[in-house]
Amino acid sequence: MLPATSKLCAAISYRHLRNMTGLRRQAAVAISQELSKLAHRSAGPSAWINQVRRRSSLLSSRLEETPFSEMEMSYIKQGEEALQKSLSILGNLDGWKTETVAGNGDKVLSKVLPDVGKVFRLEVVVDQPLDTVYSELVDNMEQMGDWNPNVKEIKILQKIGKDTVITHEKAAATPGNIVGPRDFVSVRCAKRRGSTCVLAGMSTKYGAMPEQEGFIRAENGPTCMVLRPLAGSPSQTKLTWLLSIDLKGWLPKTIINQVLSQTQVDFANHLRRRLAWTVAAGC
């Protein structure tokens, strides 16, 4: 009877503590201490005492966790939405038209979506394993301006959990200043699903980063990069990049389309050179 009663009391206390707004940490610690005393007074700690102690310890650790704020949860949700929408676009193989095919097989396709506009899809194979590519694009994100001339700077403004970041990106002006300097504020999330990695993002609002003088605040998204080992060759990586950008300003669509498709082709070449340099430097 005693074990059953104690289990019931512990369960009630757990539910109650979970909903309390004050002294939750102290209460959890007190429960743990009392259970320890009871265990020592007994001939030997029984299974039910150990079980309740484990639950109490788990409760204590959960209470110490810092929950996300409402705004942070909003950013996390935006990142998830960008990921799901991007994958949905890439998953629909109908309607894609070829924009350009490079001599090495790099390919850019495009199609127009009613609710998004024109989107571009880069498909390339990189001669490096997935983890190397992932590290460069995610872990070393802020260094992209060092090797990609189309990017002037990327700065992480805030990290939220392990998967989500808020970034500010300054894009360099195109040759001849056909497209002047743009900047973007984006929420990005990185997810691994088995052997596949998805890096997704979209534009967002961030109060600490208002519009910058000398830059037009453009918008992007949904956008994503999908990385997966090349079938039959795990030392190579298949990279698919969905690009969706509204550059704002008064620009003819023909110029926008040419600039964006060329930006994707250039990115693949710059990435290859960067990875080759990184691997050589690490030897």
Secondary structure, DSSP 8 states (H G I E B T S, - for coil): -HHHHHHHHHHHHHHHHHH-SSSHHHHHHHHHHHHHHHHHHSSS--HHHHHHHHHHHHHHHHHHS----HHHHHHHHHHHHHHHHHHHHHH--TT-EEEEE-TTS-EEEEEEETTTEEEEEEEEEESS-HHHHHIIIIITGGGHHHH-TTEEEEEEEEEETTTEEEEEEEE---GGGSS--EEEEEEEEEEEETTEEEEEEEE---TTS---TT-EE-EE-SEEEEEEEETTEEEEEEEEEEE-EE--SS--HHHHHHHHHHHHHHHHHHHHHHHHHHHHHH-
